[in-house]
């Protein structure tokens, strides 16, 4: 039911999406940028929910589809070297500038930029709230850091998303009786 409400608001809004959570990070080198992106892709590969999309067109009811394989979309953006890099990135983080096609998995995106003035590489991570809340975001970031530290084998076995969906549907059905 919560996801249906989020979808309703997403479809109602033609500009921006208040349910996209932008997180800005900076790394010191291109190598660290690539390592972070590789670790994030590994976490997307680990968790069913991160490989999902919402389909509704031509269907009686919206459905969430989990794809076996998805590639983390990374959009390289050019910053204007004459302007402050952080100001440009914060402008991109404004709610009215956030939009994501919920029909295209994954509902995780990265916009990457290199600041020629500082040499830093910025990563603007965007997750849609339809698949991620604050707690799951913390888990994703913790698993990325664990993977970057070389300890991916110590991560707990991921819980299949289908079990969570079945439990939520069963509780919803009980509430309607």
Secondary structure, DSSP 8 states (H G I E B T S, - for coil): -HHHHHHHHHHH-SS--TTEEEEEEEESSHHHHHHHHHHHHHHHHH-GGGGEEEE-TTSSS-EEEE-S----EEEEE---TTS-HHHHHHHHTSGGG----TTSS-SEEEEEEE-TTT--EEEEEEEETTT--HHHHHHHHHHHHHHHTT-GGGS-----HHHHHHHHHHHHHHHH-
